[in-house]
């Protein structure tokens, strides 16, 4: 039973937390990209994917080479340096690649589709970071691209293939052990499906589907009914939408759609208004022939920005977001000849988003470093620390951003090494946040707030000499978001006079 003093301490702490969860502000900076370098690929590189497939806490790359019918693995050696790893044979004219755990062994496998061979190939990870021989799965006629997605909601990853010339989407079903079978195809809803993305568009707890139909100049919205998918309408885009993404660009809790429109030299922003409804497209002009896009936090200002590769513009256009569904400015940056794909990620682990383009004409990648300092969330460091273990590996307390996937286990211990806070109430909280709307508050040292995503209390009890421990499992459906875990303890000696806060563990969830 708590003493009166302990009850007062708890009430005071929770009252203080309620005050802290109330407000937010933003710091902005201009774009600052430099240190342009290149990495050789195979012949006619077409697309790349990024993932920490070898589990060494940095983002590696895989590149498909359409001209040499290969996929090249590039190991991240830190400081934006990549070392050639395996080069594996593919089918003819490979055009898409991705990483995913296909056989549910927690190790990341490699998937490639090849247009001229009409197949998808899966290279299983042997648990040491080496990919074995390909398993070949028929994928329908002209498989242009694919998406890995639990289509049948049975807790394993299936593959949906965009068959461009056939105007169909092929469904490759996973039996749960990694055995994949083409079970059929459906009409895509229009001409030339080029990209498929999934997300909860109507906030009903399941994932819906959006398909870019380049030949019809629209995107198709397909609703998840719980027992299948039903067409819910079309939204007009610019001319020939070759690529698309789903993200919440204005932090209203509703996913929006963006497309790269090759023949109108625009990016379409289609704002979600709820219940599978959308506002008419805002078409934003960019450099000639936009072919690929990604989402980036380019300036540490409110709102995720857009970066788009422009194949005739020899680089990328960065469209800055003001966080209020308008995009007031666009900047073009030259990267390499005929960039056909753009990939965003923190490739040097310095807490900001770098840019990689796949340059078709020069058989290489361009790597451009973001030199804006990423936002870190330090604590008060008053003899209070959060010791975290991610899948059994200890994360240093001064490392604020780490990478992981959905389902990753994070074990956190709130501890007072000097004993200052023993026998006082300690609290650990976790919170998801959209990286384009970081959780700044005007309370020094404390950053968890209710800015779109209310915090979850992991544990609240008296601190003991050994600390208190709580486990946090990264939820499914959170790829692309961050999670923050922070510890708090009551103290009359804190710098702000109320409480002491630990350094915050930030966890970026990689698709």
Secondary structure, DSSP 8 states (H G I E B T S, - for coil): ---HHHHHHHHHHHHHHHHHTT----------EEEEEEEE-STTEEEEEEE-TT-SSS-EEEEEETTTTEEEEEEE-STT-EEEEEEEE-SSSEEEEEEE-SSSSSS-EEEEEETTTTEEEEEEE-SSS-EEEEEEEE--SSEEEEEEE-TTSSSS-EEEEEETTTTEEEEEEE-SSS-EEEEEEEE-SSS-EEEEEEE-SSSSSS-EEEEEEGGGTEEEEEEE-SSSEEEEEEEE-SSSEEEEEEE-SSSSSS-EEEEEETTTTEEEEE-EEETTEE---EEEE-SS-EEEEEEE--SSSSS-EEEEEETTTTEEEEEE--SSS---EEEEEE-STTEEEEEEE-TTSSSS-EEEEEETTTTEEEEEEE-S---------SS-EEEEEETTEEE-TT--EEEE-TT-EEEEEEE-TTSTTTTSEEEEEEEEE-TTS----SSTT-----SSS--EEEEEEE--TT-EEEEEE--TT-TT-EEEEEEEEE-TTSTTSSEEE---EEEEE--
